[in-house]
Amino acid sequence: MDAIRADSIVKQFGNVRALDGVTLEVAAGELFFLLGASGCGKTTLLRCIAGLETPTSGTISFGDRDVTKLPPHKREAAMVFQSYALWPHLSVEKNVAFGLEERKIDKGEIKRRVGEALELVHLAGLGDRGIDQLSGGQQQRVALARALVVRPKCLLLDEPLSNLDAKLRIEMRREIRRIVKEGGLTAVYVTHDQEEALSMADRMAVMNRGRIEQVGTAEDVYRNPHTAFVSGFIGETNLLKGRVIEVRGEFAMVETASGPLVGRVTKTEWLPTGGEEVILSVRPEAWQVDAGTGENGLVGKITERSYLGQRIQYVVETPAGPQQVVELNPNVVRDPGETAVKLSARHGDVAVLQA
Ligand code: ATP
């Protein structure tokens, strides 16, 4: 188990700067996510960590070893690809053994380690099967076993679940987490699926245009987004523009088109000043409807209702401001067309962000 450190990584492809000075530390034994929209550089960063790509500048270390110039097989990291990259004409066992045979390991030892790896991914007994006789989920497990059999210190996963259907994806989330934790691995997992990251990650980095916007636990990033990009990318949110009236401690009163709102400054290294333009972010579930005195809120009209099972989502239009998405539990049913609906939010649930 090794900590992974990326220091000031820049990766230039022609005139595309895929990574623009990324510094990151993944603790030993951590399941760490790289999350971001398509093209933000997450796969490039993972490939730099794996050794499949050489950074234009910057260094990669595993523990206290600088591995920047080491080829992939000398890094003790194993990668699992979105496509699985299995050999279709070989059996499960042969696929898993492949990396060990290349390393000229003794036959008995190979058999023992393949057995162990198949057991860990819950495929014991299927070693003789052909790859084409397996379901998508089982193929994914073979890809994981093949990575684990070389006993890597680090496991690198690139969108490993994107070829599976929704139900299997959820099941495999738990499985991958179990395998990483039982194996005592340090793992870096790339996805654009924020739900996957929220449900599995110890910590995550949200990337945007070759840079890291924020690093934190799922709860921290969700509750305390530092930028409008992060608050919109991790979960759903309502953004409102405004101008600061006054700042008290970590709270700021902000004039919006729909009236004043008090919010909390979530980024620790920044405080707005009076008159500054800012953005407010309010989660749909943070809006309460007709609660208490309706203080710290807006008034609007319900224009849409969608039933989502565990909750109901409403669209509320405010006269001056943008529309707000509101989520309530299904015990509270409101009707489209209702006017003078009071939305209010606790000060701590309104994030004040740099514009
Ligand atoms: P996705 O989720 O779509 O895989 P990503 O966040 O993983 O996206 P990268 O694959 O890291 O993004 O790509 C980052 C940027 O670098 C993109 O603009 C991409 O087109 C560019 N890029 C990546 N690999 C190469 C390459 N080998 N040659 C040229 N440009 C590349």
Residues whose N, C-alpha, C, O or C-beta is under 5 A from the ligand:
A	BS01	ATP	F13 V16 A18 A37 S38 G39 C40 G41 K42 T43 T44
